[in-house]
């Protein structure tokens, strides 16, 4: 397992390491409820956008990778543990971060946070009074089953139970080597930059 920091922490928010990736986002009306507060599910949207932007910066094509044989591999969220600390308000600028990443054989664990971006603060400073939310998100690597079995004429209109809902459209796979190497390199560069 590869992690950004070598010390044990109970939470990504409790360590003093520089975030692996930070990006500022504007809060628009479509992110908020009628009271001008970001709807709770949109915290997940900001976390997702941050992960996608980090992958793009690393030269990866978002979450979709294609093997040499044409099979499509991608990621699905298998777990999300969010802690809401303070409201995010309309027209704020927020700093969304990837604080820590753990690579598992078939998944990637992201520890992320959102901070209020104050005009006189660096985007990498950690001020817990400005922590808005934090999360641990596990994304699992899967491969699409691109060739569904065609139905026979005997099955069409029959009382035979529909198994398509129980047949998984994808199967779990190992994190692709290119992606693993790219993330390990980004983590290594971040760790060496702090020493």
Buried (B, 14 or more C-beta within 10 A) or exposed (E): EEBBBEEEBEEBBEBEBBBBBBBEBEBEEEBBEEEBBBEEEBBBBBBBEBBBBBBEEEEBEEBEBEEEEEEBBBBEBBEBEBEBBEBBBBEBEBBBBBBBBBBBEEBBBBBBBBBBBBEEBEBEEBEEEBBBBBBBBBBBBBBEBEEEEEEEEEEEEEEEEEEEEEEEEBEBBEBBEEBBEBBEEBBEEBBEEEE
